[in-house]
């Protein structure tokens, strides 16, 4: 079934319009959204090796595939692989193929239907008078509308990724200079995105007008670096300079940075989940580490809970910083009541129903000495479907816990994401369909406490949420979408993007 849109929608006109949850039909959500990591280097003879190291530090943002593209002054060099960076780009022979002083890389987290080689980035395309390679973290909310229009006009798509939409828009631009072509393309897209681009040997970075997805600039000797997080700068010994501003396009050439600001000026509104969950704890966000923010979430959570537990136990590793903050503020003992097995990936055992039921035990095991006969408050950063919480709480009770109280260091997640985070549909989000009391019964806890929205903003350094101009993209909790997800509105049914089998070797 074809999409109803028959024209390219002006992103600027509708950019700041808010929508309500009633406008979104969850049954037709496309599944090529992703939360990924990007990296780029310009001006180093070791550009590819530095990029591989940077991607290694960003591995938490995507584990399904990785790729690096380099440029040696005359030719591009291109390597893409399934799996982890350490399994693919640590050998000398792999990096020797990637020649040049400019390189970009990408870690991919794929969603349902997207795990094919052709969707692994960076993407590369030959253009009139040159070439372009793009790595993208985020999701475009009008990619399907744009794609449908371009296919009708004769464009040929090779992937099911929204990133290819950007490549196609650059290719069809009538502008003369490559940077102007890229900006022309950016002015037609909507969503949350951070891009690293090589175009005719020039490294380019771009961030969406609201700064939803992160991108930072660093300096390594005489080279400049772009990365999703500052932890990727640390591993190569690069100095953190600054964030790419919301709506900024940075052009790095001849060892200097030129900034372009094509969008109307607006207040920054980064994704709040970078602070709660996504960013690595040692990455810097607004002059503080993510770890500091997460500890503070636990501090404010302790002020809102109405119980007196014996021990504070985190769900490792996600709940550890918040649990430490909770413990320090409440003066209640912090204990590692759950021990994580860090060497468990995908099970090598055939995933029968019985084996799947053991999934949590493969990753976590109770530390009985810390929880037996204790009133436990279990801390985690979020609650999504609740399936893992059910199993963990049962494990704690089976190991002798007297009571298990669940405390979540973020507000209840009631709405899905459309800006690059793989979230369940609203029907699958437990808090969207059940009251806290009902959730408490489902997961088997003695009590359940979510951090309030007010507590969240105070923990992140604000007196309160500015309801007229929110400081964060916080639609997960509020249902306020700052960029209209046009591909998901008005009962727009998704046609099949490709007839090529996902099992094909490509």
N, C-alpha and C positions, 0 to 999 in steps of 0.2 A: 504494500500500500504506500503510495507516494505521500510526501509531506505537503502540507497545504500552502506553505510560504512560497511566493512567486517573485519576491524581490529581496534584494539585500537591504537589511534594515540598518538605518543610521544609528551607530552605537552611542554617539554623543547625545542625541535627542532623548534617548530613553535610559541613559546610563544611571541616573540617580533615582529613578522611579522605584518605589518599594512595592512589593507584591505581598499578598497574603497567602496563607497555606491553602486556602480554598481554590486558588488558581492553578494549583499543581496537581496533575494526574499522575500518581505514583506508579500506575500500572504500565506506563510507557517510558520509563527512564532508560535511556541507553546505557550500556555498560562498558564504555571505554574510558571512564574517568580514572584518574590515577593520582597518587602522591609520589613524586619522584625527586631525584637530586640531580643538579646540573653543576658543571665546573668548566672553567675556561682559562687558558693561559696565552699571553701574547708577549713575545720578546725573550724567550729562553730556548737554548738548544736542547734542553731536556723537557720540552713542553709536554710530550706524550707521557713520560714517566711521572712528571708532576701531576698530570691529570689523573693517572691511574691511582696515585697516592690519595689525591683529593677525593676521588670516587670511593676509595676504600673507607675514608672517614664518613662518607655520606651513605654507607651501605644500609643503614637503618631506614632510609627513605625509599628503598626499592631493592628487591632481591631476585626478581624474576629474570632480569637481563641487564646487560651493560654494553656500552659501546664508546669508542673514541674515534674521532676524525681529526687528522692533522693536515697542515699545509706547509709545503717546503719552499714556496716562492714560485713554483710553476705547476705543481700537481697536488691533488688531494690524496690522502691515504686513509683507508676506511676499514675498521675492524668492529664487528658486532658479535656478541656471544650470548647464549643463554647462561644463566647462573650468576655466581658471585664474582666480584672483581678479582679477589684473591685466587680464584680458580682459573682465571683467564688472562690477566694482565700483569702477572708477576715474573713471567719468564722473559729472558733477554731477547729471544727470537721474536716474541710477540711485539715488544716495544720497538725493536729495530726496524720493523716494517712501517712504523708510524713516524716518519721523518718530518722535520720542520720545526720552526720556532713558534708556531701558533697551533693550538689544539683545543678542542672542546670534548666533553664527555657527558655521559648520562647514565644514571641508574634508573631502571624501570620497575615500577610496581604495577603489574597488570591486573585487570579485573576480568570478570567472566567474559569469555569470548575474545580476549585480546592477547593471549599468550602465543603469539606466532613470531617468527624471526623478522618478518617484514614490518612489524610494529615496534621493534627495538630501535631506539634512537642512539645517536643523532641521525637525522635524515639528511640525505644529500641529493642535490638536483643540479643539472647543467642548465644554465640560463643563457640568454643571448648576451654575448660579451663577457661571460664569466660563469661562476658557479656559487652555490650557497649550501651551507650545512647548518642545521638548526637542532638544538636540544631544548626541550620544553618541560617545565614543571608546572602543572596546573590543568585547567580544563576550560574550554571555550563553551560558552552557553548559547552561542548562535552558530556553532560549527556545522550542524546539520542543515540549517537553513541556507548557509553559504554554500555548502557542498552541493545541495540539491540544485541551486541556481547554476553553479558552474558545470555540473554534469549535464544539465539541460543545454548549456551553451557549448558542450563538446569536450570539456575537461576529462582527462583520464586519471583516475585515482588508483594507486597501487596498494594502499593500506586502508585500515579502518580507524586510524588514529586521527584525532582532531588536529594534530600538529601538521599533517599534510595539507590541511586547509590553508594554513599560513603560507606554506611553500607555494601553493597554487596561486594565492593572492599576490605574492611577490612576483611570480612569473608573469602574470597577466597585467601588472601595473604598467602604465604608460609613462611613468616618470623616467628620467634619463639616468640619474645617479643611483647606485645600489642602495645607499642609505635612505634616499628618498623613496625608493620602491618599498623598502621594509617598513618605513613609517606609513606609507600609503596603505599597506596591508594591515598594520596595527590599528589604523583608524577605522577599519571595518570589522574588527573582531571585538567580542565582549567576553568577560569572564575574569577568572583569576589566573595570572600567568607570570612566569619569570623565564626569560629566554637567554640562552647563549648562542651566538651566531658567528660563523666565519663566512664572510662575503668578500670575495676577491682579495683574500689575505688579511682582511681587517677583522679584529675581534669586536663584536657588538653585544651589548647586554641591554635587556629591556624588561621593565616591570609594569604591571597593569596600573591603571590610573588610581586605584585605591590602595595599591601595595598589599593586596591580599596574600600573594605568594612572595616568599622572601628571596632576596638576592643581595650579596655584599661584594665589596671591592677590597682587594688586598694588594700588597706590593712584595714581590720576591726578588731581591737584588735589583736588577734593572727591568724586571718583567712585571706586568700587571696581571692580576688574577681575579676572576669572577667565580663566586660559589654560592650555593644555596644557604650555607651556614658557615660561621666563623671557625668551627672545629676543623673544617677542611683546609683552612689557611694554616692552622696550628701545625698540622702534620708535616707540612713542607717548610715550615719556618717562615712563612709570609707574615707581614705586618698588616693587621686590620686597619684599613683607612676609614671606611664609612659604608653605610648601606646605600645601595642604589635607591634613589628617592622614588616614591610612588609616581608613576607616569613619566619617569625619566628613561631616555635612551642614551646609553653611553657608547661612544665610538672610540676605540683604543687603537691608535696607529702612531708609528714613529715615537713610541715610548711616551705618549701623552694621551690624556683623556679629554674628549670633547663631549659636552652634554647637550642633548636636544630635549625639548619639552613640548611635544606636539599636542598634548591634551590640555583642555581647560584646567586651571589650577584647582585642586580639591584637597581636602583634609585626608590624611592617611588613615586607613582602616584595615590594619593587618589581621590575618586570621588568628583568632584567640587560641585555637588549638596548637599553634606553634609554641605558645607559652605553657599550655597544659600538658601536651603530649608529644608532638611531632619532633621538635628540635632536640638534638642531643643535649643532655644536661649541662655540658661544658660550653655550649655555644652561647654567644653574647647576643642578647636582645635588648635594645635600648639601654646600653651601658651596664646591664646586669646579666649574669648567666641565667639560663633557663632553670638551672638547679635552685638558684635563690628565689625565683618566682614560685617554683613548685613547693619549696619549703614554706613560703609565706601562705600559699593556699591551705596548707595543713594547719598553720597558725590560726587562720580565720575559721577553718572548719572546727577546730577545737572549741572556739568561742560560741559555736552555734549548736553543739551537740548537748543533749540533755541526759547523759549517762555518766557513770563513774566506773570505767573498766579497770581491770587489774593490769592489763598489758596492751600495748599498741603494736599491731602486727601488720606489715605492709604486704600487698600482693607484689611479689618481685617481678620485674624490676620497676614497673611503672609506678607503683605506689610508695616507693622508698622515700623520696624527698619529702612528700607531703606527710608521711608518717613520722619522719624525723621532726618536722615543724610542729606537728600535732603533739608529739611527745615532749618537746622542749617547752612548749607553751603551757601544757596541762600538767607537767611534772609527773607524768605517768610513764612507766618504764617502756622503752622501745625494745622489742624482741624480734629476731628473725624466726618467726613461727612457721614460715614456709621456706623451704630450701629449693632453689631453682637448679635444674640440670641444664647447664649452658651448652651442652653438646648434643642436644636434641634438635634435629631439623625435621624434615619429613621422615616419617617412619618407613623403614625398609620392609616392614611386614605388610602383607596384603591387607588393605583397610576394610576388614569385615566389620559388621556392626559392633561386635564384641571388642575388637581392637580399637575402633573409634571411641568407644566408651571409656577406654583407658587413656585417652589422649592427654588429659590434664595431669594424670599421675606420671606420665612420661616426663613432663616438664616440671612438676612441682611435687614436693613431698613434705608432709607436716613434720616439724621438729617438736616431738611430743614433750620433751622436757620443758619447753617454753610455754606450752599452752594447756597442759593437763590440769584440770580443776580450776582453770582461770576464766575470768570474764574477759573476753577478747573483743577489742574493737578492730575490725579488719578495714584497712585503708586502701583504696584504689583511686586512680585518677579519673575514671569514668565508668559508666555502666551503659552498655549498648543493648544487646539482646538478653543478657542475664544468664545465658547458658553456662558460661565459665564460673560465674559467681555461685550458681547452684552447686556445682561440683566441689568447689573449694570449701564452701561452708559445710557441706556434708563431710568432707575430709577432716575438717577441724573438729566437728562433733564426734566423728568416729575415733579421733585420736585423743578424746577425753576433755575437750573444751567444755566448760560449764555453761557459758553463754557465748554466742557470736553476734555481735552488732556490726552492721555494715555502714561505713561512712565513705562518701564519695567526694573527692576534692574538686568537684565542678558541679554546676547545676545539672538538672535532669535533661538528657538529650532527647528532644522531641521532634526534631526536623532533620531531614537529610541535607547533604551538601551537594552543590553543583559546581564548585570551583576548584576541583582537583583532589578531593579527598574521597576515597572509596567508602561510602557509608551505606548501610542498609536502607531499604525503602521505609517510609513512615509506618507501614503495617508491621515491619519487623522490629522497630524501635520500641522496646518494652515500655519506656516512660511516656511514649506518645499514646499508649492505649490502656495503661493501667495507672491507678493511683499509687502513691507511695506505700500505702497500707497493703494494697493488693500485690505490689512488687515484693514487699517484705515477706508475705506469705509464700509467694512463688519461689523465691530464692532460699527460703528456709531460715532467715535471720530473725533474731530476737527484736531488732529494730533496724530502721534504715534512715539515714540522714544524708541529704544532698546539700552541698554548699549553695547558699543563696546567690542569686545574681548580684545582689548588693555586695555580698561578701567576696565574690569573685573580683569585682572591680576594685574594691578596697585592697585586696591582696596584690593586685597588679599595679597599685600605686595611685589610684584615683579616689577622690572623696565619694564619687557616685558615678553611675552611668549617665552620660549625656544623651537623653532620649531623643533629642532633636538632631544630634550629630554624634552618634555613638563612636567611641574610641576604637572599637574592634569590630570586625566582622564576626558576629556572635549569633548567627541565625540558627545554629544547632539548638540553642536554648530559647530564643525569642521568636523564631519564624520570620524575622525581618531580613529579606534578601536585598542587599544594596545594588546588585546587578541583576536585572530581570533574566531568568533562565528561559529564554525564548523557545529553545528546543523542547521544552518540557510543558508548555502551556497549551491550553485550548484543545485538549484531547488529541494532540498531534501524535499520530501513530507512527512508529519507527519502521521504515522499510529496511529490508536486509541490505547492509552496506556492502557486502561482498558475497559472491557465490562460490568463492574458493574455499575448499574444505580447510578447517582448522588443523586437520591432521597432515596437511601438505607440508613438504619439507622446504619451507621458505619463511 
